[in-house]
Structure formats: structure tokens, C-alpha cells
Amino acid sequence: MTAIAVTIAGSDSGGGAGIQADLKTFSALGVYGASVIAALTAQNTRTVTGVHDVPPAFVRAQMDAVYGDLAVGATKIGMLSNPAVIEAVAGGLDAWDTGPVVLDPVMVTTSGAKLIADEAVEVLAHTLFTRALLVTPNLHEAARLLDEPVADGKAAMERQADALLAQGARGVLLKGGHGEGPTAADLLVTPELRRWFEAPRLDTPNTHGTGCTLSSAIAAGLARGLDLEGSVAAAKAYLHAAIAASDTLTIGSGHGPVHHFHAIWSR
């Protein structure tokens, strides 16, 4: 049986994040990738110059086409920029067997460009948290979801992860890549599990698409039959290697992408 995963997200014309990063990640990890494009961005390694939302009815039409034909093992959800699109995605999740859902609440790019309307943040949490197996915010996204200051250490991260569970999330991976210190520490919390995943912090500007890549790698693991903890561990290792190899690429003049195919191209 071919492992299949679907990404529902925005397109990154620069190729480093969004739908493009998700499909690269699926392929690198041996999973067939399909896609539902929820928004188009005019974007490169330096900035986002425009966002064009796909009409909600057409987002749903893409979901109906994909899930109506493919035996999907897992779904990753990324950039959904407005409430109507979020509602359309929620309806599609309820209508089809999507496999476990990994929700990456994408809000701001690495370059600092805002990708989601303020009114969509609350709708995202109330509508999709309970439908997802895992939510994967970074420190800034968690702060925005909770309307709190950015967590400044492990104790604050634990408190905010618990608060997101209280908002309805079934599982939270709170990512510490934007924190300080020699290690990048991510916290996985579910009602039954609490585990830290740590890796040495890498000194590189090439971090475009890290959040998209991690969440899609988790979805790939779930599609291949790994449990949640195993999927997160494998995804963390894959992303760390992709960041470590990113300096072997020369892409653009801003925050370059991670090297999704580091293990393949090196051969």
C-alpha cells in the first residue's frame, strides 16, 4: 500500500515553504503527496509581496476531488488566511476520511510578513483544534493564539502548551526554534504524554520553511504508520539534518530554504 499524505496550505512561489516545502518533504520521506491550495503568495527568500486567497468553494472542491479518490493516510494543514477558508476546510475534514491531521497555525513568515488576518486567529483555534491530532505552533504563534507574551523558557512553554490543550487541542508540539540558548527544544504534550525533543541550535540564516517542513514530516510519519511520538522524533531528526545541509544550497539573497533532499542529492 502506497503511503499518501495531503497538504492543505498556501503556495510559496519561492519554493522554500508552504505547499512546495510540504510536497518536497513528503517525497524525501517516501510518501506520495497530494495538495489542496488554499492561497497563493508572491514570495521569495526576502519577503512576501502579495497574498491571493483561493475561493472557499474551490478549496472544498479540491478536497472533495482528492479525498474522494485517494486513500489518504494523513493530512497536514498550513496557511489558511481567512475565516471562510477555515470553515470550508473544516467541512471537508468532517466529510472525508483524512487520516490524522497535523495543524501548523502559520501566521508570519521567517522574513516577518503577516500571513493570516487577525479575525482568522480565533476561528482557527475554535474550528480546527479539535479536528487535529496535533497542533504545531512556534513560540510567537502560541503567544498570538493565547494573547500572551512570548514564552521565555521551558516553564513558560509548558504552561502555554497546557493552555492550548485547554483551548481544545488534542496534542501540542510547541516549537522552541525561535528561543535562545545552545539547543532548540520542542515540547510535545498530549493528555497522556509530555516529552522534550532537543537538538543543537544551528547557526545559519537558511531557515525558510522550517515550520512547514517539520509539520509535513510529522504527517509523513503518521501516513507511514508511525505513532505520534515516533513521528515527531523522526521529523525532528529530518529537519535538523535539512537545516544542517542548507548552507550547501545557494538560493536567493534572504533567508534561504532548508535542504529537503539532503540525503538524496548527496548521493
ABEGO torsion letter per residue (X at the ends): XBBBBBBBBBBBAAGABEAAAAAAAAAAAGBBBBBBBABBBBBBAABBABBBBBBAAAAAAAAAAAAAABBBABBBBBBBABAAAAAAAAAAAAABBAEBBBBBBBABBAAGBBABBAAAAAAAAAAAAAABABBBBBAAAAAAAAGBBBBAEAAAAAAAAAAAAAAGBABBBBBAAABBEABBBBBBBBAABBBBBBBBBBBBABABGAAAAAAAAAAAAAAAGBBAAAAAAAAAAAAAAAAAAAAABBBEABBBBBBAAAAAAAX
